[in-house]
Amino acid sequence: MTVTSPAEPGTTGPATADLRRSPLAARHAELAEHSARSGVLLAEESFLAQVNLRATPDALDRVGRTTGIPLPRNVNEVHGTPERAVLGLAPDEWLIIAPDGTADGIVAELAAAGAGSAVDVSANRTTLRLAGPRARDVLEQICSLDLHPRAFTTGSCAQTLVGRTQAILWQLTEEPAYRLLVRGSFATYLADLLIDALPR
């Protein structure tokens, strides 16, 4: 959230202060400590831009030109890079991931291109990063998906239950490294679950 305050003396416009606080902000040091102890990286990635897109097949090429990334034609497929990607969530639904502060521009560009219905959902979820040679072992304790590379690999994503909460799981690299996108209200629960599953 950005608040505007009166201009300071000698300035010509309003001063702004970014007062956003991520759901796990108070636990970053704790997560770093558990990462160092276990050898598995567990960290919050705060404030990724997230835009939910619903589009019909005739709009897919326009969407691809607007985002600069061809849309996945298959559910549970990801195109792009960790910095900017499009995740296929359903036959007519995608999630666009981009750097902080870019969501408004993406929504406006998609609207101008007539490329479907786009909504900024950045504030809806936070993101946990889990990475390291034993990251898959951690996830397999709390997620029923088949995470073997033959079934789930780099460029794969899925909407699934992790423990008892809904999350979007996205494999970033073969290391393996994952992102788990979870509603802010469930972030503490998911962090605790992952901590409990870390190697001792």
N, C-alpha and C positions, 0 to 999 in steps of 0.2 A: 504494500500500500504506500502510495506517495502522498505526503501532505504538503500543502503550500502555506507558508508563513509570510508575514509582512516583510518587505524588503529591508535589508540592513541599511543603516545610514551610509550614504555615499554610493549605493547601488541603484540601478535603474529598473529593476524588476523583482518579482517575487523570488524568494529563496525556497528551494525544495529539499526535503530530507526524506530519504528512503527508510521507512520504518518497518519494512517487511521482516518477518521473523519466520524462518522455516520450522516445520513441526519438530525437527530433531536438533535444532540449533544448540540447545543446552547439553546435548550428548555427543558432540563432535569429538571432544577429547577422549571420552569413554570409548567411543567406537575405534578411535586410533589406537588406544591402549589394547583393546581386544584384538585388533588386527596385528599389532606387533607380537603379541603373545602367541597367537594361533598360526601365523603365517598365511592367513587368508585375509585379503583386503575387504573390509566392511566400512562403507562411508556413505554419507548422504550427499547427493548431488542436488543442490538447491536451485529452484527457480528456472528450470528448463522451460522454454516456451513450448506449449502444447496446444495444437489446434485440431479439433475434431471436425472431420469432413464427411458429409454425406453427398454422394454424387451418382448420377445415372451413367450408364455405359457411354452415351454419346458425348459426355463431358470429360472423359478421362484424359484424352489427349490435351485438352485445354488446361486441365489441372497440371499435367506433367510439364507443359510449357511454362506455366505460371510459377510452379515450385522449383523448376530446374531439375526435378527428379522424376523419372518415369514411375507412375503408380504401380505397385504390385498388383498383378491380376489375380493372385492367389491369396486366400485367407492364410494368416500366420506366416506371411513372407514380409521381409523388410528390404527396402531399397535405400541406398544412400550411405552415409557415414555416421559414426556416433555423434558428430556435431550437428548434422542435418539429415534427417531421414524421414521416410514415410512407412508406417507400419500398416499392413492389411489386417483389419480387425473383423470384417464381415464382407460379404459380397458387394455391398454398397457403402462401406464405412472404412475410413482410414484415420490414423492419428499421425499428424505431422509434428516432428520434434525439431526444434531449432534453438539457437542461442537465446538467452534471456533478453527480453526487450523487443523481440521481433514479432510477437504474435499479432499485434494490431496491424502491422504492415502486411502480414501474410493474409489475414482475414480480408483486408481491404483489396488486396490484389486479386484474390480469388473471387470476391464479389464483383469487381470490375470486369473480370474475364467471364462472368456468368458460369462459373465452374462448380456450381453446387452450393450446398449450405455449409458454411464454415463458422465454427464457434470457438472462441478462446476459452480453453479449459485449463489453462496453466495453473490456476489457483486450486484446482480440484485435487491434484495429486502431488506428492513429492516422489523422489527417486532415490533408491538405495543401490549402490554399486557393490557387487560381490565378485571377487576375482582371485585367481590363484590356482595352482594345480589341484587343490582339494576343494575348490568351490562347488564343483558338481556334487561331491560327497555331502557337502553341507545341505544343498538344496534337496537332494534325494531323501533326506530325513523328514522333510516337511512338505514336499510337493509330490503328488502322485503321477505327474507326467513322466513319460519315458524320456529321460534326458541323455541317453546314450547318443553318441555322434551319428549313428545310423538313422536316428529319428529326430534329433533336435541339434542343430549346429549353428555356426555363424550365419546370420541372416534369417534366423528363425525367431518367431515371437508367438505368444499364446496368451489368451485371457484364461486364467486358471485360478484355482484355490491354492494359496500358500498358507499352510495351517488352516485357519478358519476364516481367512479374509481373501477377498477377490483382489487379484493383482494382474498387471500385464508383465509377463516375463519376456525378456529380449536378450538373446545371446549376441554379444558384441564381437568376441574374438574366440579363437580356438584355445586360448590359454587354459581353461575357459574364463571369460569375463561376462558377467550378466548385469543387466539393469532390471530392477523390480520397481514398477510404477504403481504406487498404492495411494489410496485416499489418505489425506492428511490425518484424519481422525483415527486411522488404523496404523499410522507410522510407528508409534511407540510399541504397539503389540508386535508388529512384524520385526522391528529391530530386536526386541527381546527374544523372539523366537529364533532369529538367526544367531544371536549371541549364544543361546543355549545349544545350538547345533554345531558351533565351531569346534575344531579339534582342541583337545586339552593338552 
